[in-house]
C-alpha cells in the first residue's frame, strides 16, 4: 500500500497518499459505496474526517468533526479500540440511536481503529449496503482490519521520520469512489399495438436486452420478461394503463435479471380517434455518452450526478425546467449550479439516495428567477446555502472553503479519481449567462423530482408538477403535500439532543449533552445552566463565558431582578436580539465583552421549577418564530432530563453508601495466607452494581468468596448484602462448598428479588494448600505457580444462584503450593465490548503471569499485583460494569499479619 509513496514527498503529501489509498482499498474490500478515514486532531478529544470517498462533503458537514466521548460508532472504535460492525439500520438504531437519527437511511457500516503499538491514530470506516446479519460482513472486515493495521504502521513510520504528531486539522479531502460498474449505457425504442398485443423493438433495444430478433416472439409478455423479470406484471399493467390514456407520471425504475438499472418511459403515440398505440424507450443509464445522448430524446427532464454531487449530464428538457443552460449545469456542483437546492429537505432526500438503494420521489418549488439587466449578464450566484463565510456549520465550527476537483471540464464523466483542491488553485471561470426559464405548465413553479441511485452516479428525473392536483397527497402515496415547502431550520441536532438526553443520567452528563448538541444546532457559543435549590439559583455548568464572569450570579435569590431569574419565575422565555435590547430591559446588568444575542430559557418539568438555561451568541441576531418554538420545547426536555438526573444522583448516593457499608472493611487473616481485594464501581451512568468479595474463617481454614448480583442500583446492592451475609454465615458453620452454594441458592429463591447472582466459593487450608471449590455461573479462577506458569482452573459448576432450586454445585479439589497466587474476579474485569470474554480472561492470565514474585520470602506483594491487574480499568473513563478482584497466596513459613 505504501510502496508507491516516494520518500521525497512532503509530509502532507505522503499522509494524504496513505489515507487515499487506504480508504479506496477499504471500500473495495468491504463491498462498500463510500467511506473514509477519521484522524485525531491537535485538539484533545477531537477527531476530524480527513478523507471522504464517494459522498459529497458539504452534505455530510455535521459529521466532519467527532468528539471521542460521543455515543457514535466512530468515537467508540477510537476510544475503546474495538471494531464496530453495524450490518443494517435496525442494529444501528439499537446501538447508536443518535447516529441513526442523523442518518435515518437503510445502510450498513464498518469501523476499524487505526492503531500502531499503544497509539491510536484514527478510524477507517466504510459505508456499505445493508445486510441481514453481521456474519455477511466478516469476509470483507478481515481485509479492512489488515488495511487499518498497515495504515497504522505506515503512520507510525511517518511520525518517527518527521518527529511530528500525525494529526488532521483541515477539512476533508473528497475522492471519487472506485468504479463499481463498467456497463455501457444504451437506449432502445419499442412500439406496442394493444389491439393485437404485438410489440416491435428497434435494433438498439434488441442489443440492449440481449435478445436477437430471430429469438424474440414479439409478445408483450416476452418483452416484459426481457426488461425486468421480477417486475414483468408491473410492466404489463403500465402498458395497459398507457393504452387507456393513463401513462405513468414518472419513468419506471426497474432492475434487470443481473440487477442493473433500467428506466422505462411510455406515452400514447396517437390521440383519438386514431387507433391507440403505445410507444416508449428503455434506457440503461451508465457513464458512457451513448446513454446520455439517448436521454436527450426523453420527454421528461433527466440529469445525472456523480457520487460527489457533480452534474455529469443534463438533457435539454432538464435544463429548461431547472432554468439553467446545459453548459452551466454540466461540470458544476449541483449546489453551485442550482443554489436554491441547498435546502435541508432536498439535502435530506439526496442523502437518502446516496446511502440507501431505493429511489426517492419528492416535490419542490422552483423559485422565480431574476430578470437579467439589459445588455448585462446576471450576477453569479453566491456560495452554497449554509456555507457562507463566518456562518457556523452544523458541527459548530466556522465553515471552511469548499473544495472541488482540480480539473472541471464541461464533460466530467471520464475524470480520474483524485482528491479535491481549493478553489484558489483553479483558473478563473467566466460569469455564466443566466436565462429566465419558460413558465411551467399547470400554473405553478413546482417540480416533481425523482432520484435513482446507481453504483457510480445518481440518475434524476424532473417534470412539472401542480402543487394541488399533482401533490403527493392527491396521488395517495402517503407523502405530505407540503414536501417541497419552505422548511424549518435543520433539526438533526435537536433530534439528537432529545435522544441523548434520554441516555444521560447525571446532571453533568445532561449539561454536557446540551453543550454538544444544542449550541451547534443554533450557532451558539456560550451556555450556562443554573439549578434551583432552596429558592436560589446555583451555577451548574458554563462554557464560552469569560473566566469568573458568572461568579457574581452564582447563588442569586429568586427575588433578584435578572433575566435568568425572571425567565424561571415567570415561566416565559426571554429573547434579546442584541446587547442593546438586553441593557434596555435590565439597566445596569453586567455584560461580558460579546455584543451578540442572548436567549434565557426556563427549565420547568411537569410544573416544577428546575432552573434556567442561558444561550449566548457572538453576533446580534433575530430569533424566528420557529426557533423560539423549538428552543422553548427543548428547554422542557432539558428540564425533564435534569429532574430525572437529580433523582438518579440521590438514589446513586444512597446505593453507594449502602454498598460501602456492605463491602468488607478488612479481611479475615491467617499467618500462612496473604489476601488482598479491590473493588471499582462502574462509571457508565454512575450505576452501583452488586459485585462483592470476602474472606471468611471456616473451620481450620479460610473461605475465599467472590460474587456478582445481576443488575445495578439500590436493589442490587441490597441483594448483594443479603447474599454476602448468608455466605458468611454458612461458611462460619464450616459447611462444604457445595452446601454453601445450595443453601445460598435456596435463600435467594425464597427472597425472590427478581435478580440472580453468580458466585465462586473456595475453601483453602493454608497449612496443606488443599483447596476445595464450587462455582455457580461465575468466571473461572486463575492460578499462578511460583515459577510464573499461569493457568485457568477448569472448575465444573452449576447454574447461577436464584434460578433452579434443584441445582447442584459439584466440588473440585486442587493444590495451592507456597508462593502460588490464586485470583478470583468478576466479569467486569475481563469483558470488553465487541470481544469474547475468553479473550479478556486470556489477557488477565498473561498479566498475572508477568506480575512477578516477592523479592524475598514472606514479603507482602499482593497489593502491587492487584494494582497492576486493575490499572487499565482504574484509568478508564467509561467502565460499563463494576469490578471485584480477590487475590490470595500461601506463605512457605508462618508470618505475621495479613491484609
N, C-alpha and C positions, 0 to 999 in steps of 0.2 A: 504494500500500500504506500510505503514511503519512499520507495526506490526512485520514483520519478521526480522527487523534490530535490533540487540541486542545493548543495551546501552554500552556494554563493548567494542564494536568495536572501533578502532581508527577513528578519524575524516575522514581521507581519505577513509577508507573502508566504512564508513556509507554514505559518499557523493556518492561514486561510486555505492553503492547498490541502493540508491534513484534514481539516474539517469538511471541506467539499468532498474529498474522496471518500471519507468515512460515511457521510450522510447518504451519498449516492449509492454506495455499495450496500448500505444497510437497507435502503428502500427496496433494492432489487432482491436482496437475500430474504427479506421477510414478506415479499409479495405485496408491498405497500404502494400507495399512490402519493404519499407525501411523508415528510419527516424533517429532521434537523438535529442540531446539537445545541444544548444549553451549556454554557461555561460559567464558572464562578467569575465574579467581577471583583474590582478592588473595593467595593462597598461591602463590608462584612454582612454576611447573611443574605446576599442578593445574587441570584442567578440571572444571566441575560441570555436571550436567544441569539446565538452567533450565526447560525446558518438555518435558513428555511427553504426547503426544496419542495416545489410542486404546489405551493399555495401563494396567493397574493399577500405580501407583507402588510399593507395597510388594513386589510380585512381582519388581521389577527393581532393588531397592535395591543389589545388588552392583555395578551399573553407574552409580550416581548420580555417582560420582567417578571421574576418569580421569587418571592421570599421563601427561604428554605423551611420556615416553620408553618407554611400554609398547608392545609389538608388537600394537596393536589398530588397527582401521581409523580410529576417531575420532582417535586420537593421531597417526597418520601424516598424515591430512588436515590437522590443525592444524600439526604440526611442519614438514612438508615443503611445505605449501601446495599440495597436489595433490588432485584428485578421486579418490575410491576407489569403484569400481563392483564389487560382488560379486553377480553375477546369480543364483547358486544356492549350495546348501550345499557342493557339491563344490569350487567355486572358493574359498569361504570357508575350508574346511579346508586347502586347498593353500597359501593365502597367510597365513591367520591362525589357526593351529591352536588357540591358547589361547582365542581368541574363540569358535571353533566348539565347543570342549569345554564352555564355559559355557552356550552356547545351541545344543545339538545338534539343531536343528529345520530343516525344509526351508523356507527363505525367502531372499529376496534383499534387498540393501540398497544404499544410495547415500549417500555422504558428501561434502559440498562445503564447503570452507573459507569462512568469512565474513571477508572482507578489505576494507580500505579503505586505499589507499596502501601504506605499509610496515607497517601494523598488522593483525595477525590477531586478531579478537575471539573467534572460536569456530568451530563446525562445525554446519551444517544437515544433518540426517540423516533419511532416510526408509526404513522397512521395508516391503517390498512382496512380492507373490507371486513365487516363483522362476520363472525363465525359463531356457531352454537356453543362450542366448548373450547377451553384454553388449550386442550391437547392438540388441536389443529394448528396451533401457532408454534408448537415446540420445535419443529424441524428448522424453521426459519430463525427461531430465537437463538439456537446454538450458534449459528453463523454470526448473528448480530452481537452476541456475547464475545465471540472471538474478535470481531472488529473493534468493539469497545476496549478490549484488552490491548490490542495492537495500538489503538489510538492513545490510550493511557501511557503505554511505554514510549511512544514517539513524543508525546508532550513532556514526559519526564526528561528525555534527552534534550529537547529544545530548551527546557527550563535550565538544565545544568550547563548547557553550552553558552547561553546568553546571560546567566546569572540574574534573571529577571522573572518575576512571577508570571506564569501563563494565566492570563485573565482576559475578559472581553468587556468593554465598556461602551461600545458604539451600538448602532442599530444593526439588525441582522443583514447578512448577505442573502439575496434572493436568487435561487437557482431554478433552472428548468429541470423537471424530473426526467429520469431516463425514459426514452421512448418505449412504451409498452405495446405498441401495435404498429405493424408495418402494412396494414391493409390499405389498398388503394381505393379512394372514394370514386364512386361511379353513379350514374343516373340512367334509368331506363323508363320508357313510356309504355302505356298499355291502353287498350280500349275494350269496354265490355258492353255487350248488347243484352239488356235484361230480357228481351223477348225470346232470345234463343239460348241465353246463358253462355254464349260463346265468348271467349276472350282472346284477344290477339296481343302479342308482345312484339316490341321492336327488337332489333338485333342486339342493342346495348343491354336491354333487360334480360334477354336470354343469356348473355355473357355474365351479367351481374349475378343472376340466380344460379348459374352453372347448369342450365337445362338446355340442351341443343333443341332446335325446332323439331327435329325428327322424333324426339322422345317426349315432346310436350303434347298432351291430349287436347289442349285448348279449352279446358273447363275451368270455371271459377274455383272449384274445389282444389284442382291441381295447382292453380296459381296461388291460392291462399296457403297451401301446404308448402310451396316452394319459398314463399316470402318469410313466413314465420309459423312453423308447425304448431307451436303451443298457443298461438293466437289466431288460428285459422277461422274459428267461429266468429271472432270479433271482426275479421276482415270481411267475411261473407255478409255479416249483418250491416256493416258500413256500406258495402256495395249496394245492398237493397235500399238502405236509407237514402243514399245519394240519388238513386234512380227515382225515388219517390219525392225528390225535391228537398231533402234534408241532408245536405253534405256536412261533413264534420267541421266544427268550428276551428279545430286545430289539426295539424298533421298527426297521424297515429304514430306513437312511439312504440316500436316493436323490436324484437330480437330474433335473429335467425337461429338455425339449428346449432351454430357454433357460438352463440351468444353475442354476435356483433350487432351493432345498432343499425336499424333500418327505419327510415321515415317514409310513410305512405300518405300521399295527399291526393284527394279526389275532387272532382267537380262535374257538374252537368254540362255536357258538350253542347246541347241544343235546347232552346226554350220551346214549350208547346206552341203550336200544335205539331211541331216536328217530332218524329219518333225519338224517344228518350235514348240517350247513350251516355255512359259514364266513362270519363277518361281520367287518367291520373299518372302520377310518376312515383317511382320508387327510388329513393336516394340512399346511398351508403356513405354517410359522412366520413371523411378521412382527411389527412393532411395534404392530399395531392390536389393540384389545381383542377383536375377533372371534375371533382365533386363540387368545387366552388363555382366553376363556370356552369355546371348543371343547375345549381341552386339559383343562378341568375334567372332561370325560367319560371321559378315558382311564383304563384300569385301572392303569397304572403311574404313578409319580411323575414330574412334569415341572416343572422350574423354569428360568427364563431369567435370564441375567446380561447386563448391557451390557458394553462392552469395557473398562470401568474396574472391573469386578468388583462392580457394584451389582446386587442382586436386583430385577428388574423384574416378575417374575411367579412364582407358585408355585401349583400346583394342590393340592387338598385331600390327595391321596394323598402328594405330596412333603412337605407339612407333617407328615403323620402319620409318615412314615418318618424324616424328619430330626429329629423331636422338638421342633419349634417351631411355634406357631400362624402362620398365613399373615400376620397383621398384624405379627408380629415378624420376618418374613423380608423381605417386600417393602419396598423403600425403604432397606434397610441394606446396607452392605458385607458380602460373603459371610463374611469372617473375623470381622466383628463379630457377625453373626447366629449363626455356627457356628464358634466359635474352635477347635474340635477339628479343623477342616480346615486350620488353619495349620501344616501339616507339610510337610517337604521333598518327600516323594513325591507328595503331592497337588499342591503348587505346581508341581512339575516337569511333571505332566500338564496342568495349566492353562496353563502357559507354552507347551506344545506346541500346545494348541488355539488359543491366541491368535496364534501365529506361523506355524503351518502349516495347510494347507487340509483335512487329513484328520481324521476323528473319532478320539477316543481312548477306550478302554474299560479299566477297571481295577476292582479290588475294594478296599474299605477297611473297617475295623472301626469301628462307631459305639460310642463309649464309653458306659458306663452313666450315665444322668442322675441327679443327686442328687434325693432326695425333698424337696420344699419343706416348710419348717416349718409346722405348723398355723396357719391364720389369718395367715400372713405370706408374702409373695412371696419367692421365692428371690433371692439377690443377682445383680445384673447381672454378666455375665461380664466379665473384665478385657480389657486391650488384646490386640492380636493377638500370637500367639506369636512370640518373637524380636524384639518391638518394645517391650519394657518399658523403662522409664526406666533409663538407666545401662548397658544392655547394648549392646555394640558391634554394629554392623551388619556385614554380610558384607564391606563395604569397609574396615572397621577403624575407622570413626568412631563417635562416640556417636550413638545414634538420636535423631531429631528427631520432634516430634509429627506424627502422620499427619494428612492433610487430607482433606476431602471436600467435595462441593458445598454451597453455601450454602443451597440450597433442597432439602430432602429430604422431600417428602410421601410418603404411603403409596404413591401411584401415581406413579412417576418416569419413566414411559415417554415423556412429551412435553416433558421439560425441554429448555431451550435449552443449547447447548454453552457452557460457561463455565469459568473457572479455579476451583480449589478454594480454600476459605478455612479458616483454623484453626478447630478445634472451639470455641475460646474465644469465637468470634463468633457461635455458633449458640445459639438459645434452648434452655433445658434441656428434656430429654425425660423422660417418666415411666419409672420402672423397669418392665421387662416382666414379665409373669406367665409363669413357666416351668411347663410341664406335663410330666409323665412320658410318654414315648412308649409306644405299645402294644407289647407284645412282638412281635418279628419271627417269622415262620414259620420252619421248617426248624431251629429250636432254636439259633439264634445271632444275634448282632448285626452280621452282615456285610451290606454293601450292594454291589450292582453298579451302578457309575456310568458313564454314557457322556456325553461332551461333544461336541456337533456345532457346529463353527464356522460362523458366518454373517457377512455383511458388517457388520452393526450390533450383533449380540449373539450370545451363545452359548446354545444350547438343550441342557439337561441332562436326561437321564432317569435315574431311580433306582428300584431294585426290591430286594426282599430277596434275599439270596444265602446259600447254605450253603457254609461255608468249604471243606468237603471235596468234597461231591457237585457243587457248582456252581463250584468253583475254576477258574481259567483252565487249570491243568494237566489237570483232569478233562475239560474241554471240548476239549482238544487244540489250543488256539490258540497254544501256544508261549510264553505269558507265564508268569512264575514264579508258583507257587502262593502265595507269601508277599508278593504285591504290595501288600497292604494292611497288612502287619505293621509293628511299630514300627521306624522307620528309624534308621540311624546318623546322626551329625552330618552336616550338609551337606558334601559332598566336592568341590564345584566348585573351591574354591581349591586343595586338594591335587592335584586332577587338573591344574589349570592350572600348579601348581608342577612337576609331573612333566614336562609338555610344555615349559615354559620352561627347565628345567634342561637339556633336550636341546639347546636353541638357544644357551645361554650357553657361552662358550668360554674366558673368563678367570676367574681366581679372584675378581676384583672383581665381574664380572658375575654369577657364581654367588651370591655373597653378597648382591648387590642383589636378585636374584630371590627368595632366601629371605626377605629382609625384606619384599618387596612381597606375596608370596603366602602364606607360612607364618604370619606373625604375624596377619593379619586372619582367617585361617581358624579360629584357636583363641582369638581375643581377646587375644593377647599384646601387650605394649607395649615389651618390651626384648629385644634379641637380641645375642649375642656369639658369634663364630666364632673358634676357635683352630686353628691348623695345627701339625702336628708336624714338627720339624726337629732333627736331632741330639739326640734324646731330650729336647727341650724344647718347650713349647707357646708359640707366639707369637700374639699377638692380631692377627687379620687384618681383622675387621670388628666394629663395635659401633654400636648405636643405642639410644636411650632411657635409658641409664645416666647418672648424674651425671658431669660432666666430670672426668676424672682418676681416677675411682673404680677403673677396671680396670687402671690403670697398674701397681700393685704385682704384679698377676698375670701380667704380660707376661714371657714367657721363663722361667716356672717349670719345674723339672725334674720328671721322671716319678716321682721318689721323694717329692714333696711331697704331704701329705695334704690334698687339696682335692677337692670333688665333681667339678669339671671335669676333674681329672686321673684320679680313680679311675673315673669312668664310662668312660674310654678304656682304662685298664689292665685293668679287669675285663670290658669289653665289655658291661656291664649298664647300661641307662638308669636314672637316679635321679629320682624324682618326690617333691616336697615340697609338701604342700597349703598350708603356711604357713611363715613365717619361724621360728616356734617349733619346728617339726619340723626345719628346716634347722640351727638352732643346737644343738638337742639331739643331732643326729647328728655335727656338726662344731663342738664348743665353741671359742669364741674366733675364729671366722671373721668377717672384716669384712663388714658389711652396709650396703647403701645405705638410703635413707630409706623405701623402699617396704616394705609389710608383706604383700605378696602371695605367690603361689605361685611355684615355680621348677621347671623341668624341665631335666635335664642329659642330653644325648644323645650316645652315642659315634658318631663318624664313622669307620666301618670299611668298606672296599671290598675285596671278594674276599679277606678275611682280613688285609688290610694296614691298619694304623692310619694314619688321615689326620689326625684332630684331634678336637675336641669342639665341641658346639653348646649354648648356654645360652638358654633361653626364660624371660622374666620376665613376671609378671602383677601388676597393681596391687592386686588383692584376693586374699584366700585363696580357694582353690577346690580341688575334688577332680578327679581325672582318672579318667574311666570306663575300663573295660577296652577298649572300642572305641577311645577316644582314645589310650591308651597303645600299642595295637597299631599304629594309623595313624602316630603320631609316630615310633615305632621303625622302621617300614618307610620312612617318608620320610627318616629320618636316613641309611638305607642309600643312597637315591637321591642325597641331597646329597653323601655321601662319594664315590660314583662320579663325580659331576659335578666335584667338587673335584680328584679324582685326574686325571681327563681334562684339566681346566684346567691343572694343574701341568705335565703332559706337553706340552700345547699351547704354554704360555708358553715352555718350554725350546726347543721347535722354532722358535717365532717369534723368539726371541732369536738362535738360530743363523742363521735365514734373513735376519733384518735385518742381522746382522753381515756375512753373505756379500754382501748387496746393497750395503751401504755400501762394501765393498771394490771391488765391480764397477762402480759408477757412477763417472763421470769426476770427479776432484778439480779439474781445470782443463781448459779447452777450448783447442784449438789457436787461435793468434792470427794475425791479418793486419792490417797497418797501415790498410787501407782497409775493414775489416769489423769491426763490433762484434757480439758474440753474448752471450747470457746464457741460462741454463736454470734450471728449477725442477722439483723432484720432491716430491710429497706422498704419503705412504703411505696406504692405505685404513685406516679406523678401524672398520668393521663387522666385528667378530670379530678385529680386530688382525691381519688377514692381510697378508702381504707379497706383492706382485704382481711381475709381470715387465715393467713399463714401463721404458724407458731412452731416453736421448738421447745424442748425441755430435757433436763437430765434429772432422773428420779432414783433415789435409793431403792433397790429391790432385792431383798434377801441379803446375801453377801456380795452382791454385785451392784451395777448401775444399769438403769434402763435409759437408752437414748431414743428420743421420740421427735418426730417431725411430722407436721400435718398441714393440710390446706383445705379450708372450707370454701366451697363454691360460692361466688358472688362477692359483693362489696357492700360497705356501709355498716350502719349500726347493727343490723340483724346478723350479718356475717361475723362481726367482731363479738357479739354476744354469744353466738353459737360456738365460736372458737373457744371462748372462755369456759363454756359448759363442757366441751369435749376435753379441753386440757385438764380441767379438774377431775373429770371421770377417769381419764387415762392415768393420771397421777394416783388417784385412789386405788385403782385396780393394780397398778404397779407396786404400790406400798404393801398391798396384800400378797405380794410375791406370787402372783398368778403367772402362768406360762404365756408366751407371746400370743398364741392363738386364742387363749381365753380372754386376754385383754382386748384383742381386736373384736371378737364375737360379742363380748359384753358391751363394748362401746358402740358397736353397730346396732344392737338392740336398743340401747339408750337413745340413740339419735332417731331411730324409727319411732320410738314412743314419744319423743319430744315433738316430732312432726313439724319442724320449722320450714319445711318445703325446700330444704337445702341438703346437699350431700357433701361428703368430705373424703379426701384421700389421706392415708397415714402410713408411716413406716415405723415399726417398733423393733428395737434391737436390745436384747438383754445381754450385757457383756460382763464376764468375770475377769476383773483386772489381774487377778493372780495367775490364772491359767491362759488367758487370752481366748477362751471359748466364747463364741457369740452365737446366740440363737435369735433368729429374726422372723418376723411375719410382716406381710405387706398387703395393703388394701388400695389398689389402684394408684399407687404413688410411684414416681420415677425411681429407678433402682439406685442404691448407694454405690459409691466408688471406694476402692481400697488401694492405697499406695503403699507398697512394701518399702522397707528401709533402704533397699538398693535403688529405688526410683521406679521400679516396674509398677504400672498402674493398670487396673482392670475394672470393668463394670461387673458388679456382683449380680449374677443372674438368679434372682430370687423368685421362685414361683409365688404368685399371690392371688388374692381373691378380688371381688368387685369392690368398688368404693363403698364407704360406710353410708348407711341410711337408705339403701335401695332394696336389698333382699334379706329378709330375716333368717333365711336358711343358708346364707353364705358361709363358706368355710375358708379358713385362712391357714394354709399349710406352714409349718415351721421348717426353716432351713438352718443348718449349723455350718459355721466356718471359723477359721482361726485368724486371730489378730496378733501378729508377732510384735515383740518390743520394737519400737521405732516406726511401726506402720501407722498410717493415717487413714482413719475412716471418715468419709464425707457423706453427709445426708443433706439434701437440698430440696427446694420446691421448684415447680416448673417455670416460675418467673425468671430464674437464673439461666435457664437453658433454652427457652423458647424465643424465637425471633420471627417477626412477620415474614412470610414467604419462604421459610426454611423448615425442613423437617426437624422434629425435636431430637432425633438421633444425632443430627449434625451438631446441635448445641451440647448434647451430652459428651460427644467425642471431643469437642473443643474444651470442655471443662476437664475431662480426663487428661488431656495434653497439658493444660495449665497446671493441674495438680502434680503431674509428673515432673514439671520444671520448677516446682516450688522449693526444692532443696531439702536439706535436713538440718537439725540443730548443729551448731558449730562444736558443741561439746555435750557429752551425755548428760541428760537431765535438764538441759536448758529449755526454757519455755519459748516456743517459736510458733505455736498455732495462731496467735493473734496476727502475726505478719502474714502467714499463709492466707488467713481469712480475708485480710485487707486486699491482698493481691488478687484473690479469686473474685472479689466483688468490685474491683477498681473500675472496670468499664461500666458496670451498672450504676455505680455511685455518681459518675460524671455524666450519665445520660440525662438529657433534658426531658425525655418522654418515656418513662417506664410504664408500659401498659398494665403491668401486674406487680403485686408486691413480691418480695424475695425473702426467703429464710434460708440460712445456712448453719449447719451444726458440724463441727469437726471434733474428733477425739483421737488421741494417740496413747499407746501404752508406754510407760517408762520401764526401762530394764531393771532399775533398782528403785526402792521406795524413795520418794522425795516429798518435800513439804509443799503444801499449797496447791491449789487448783483454781482455775478461773471458770 
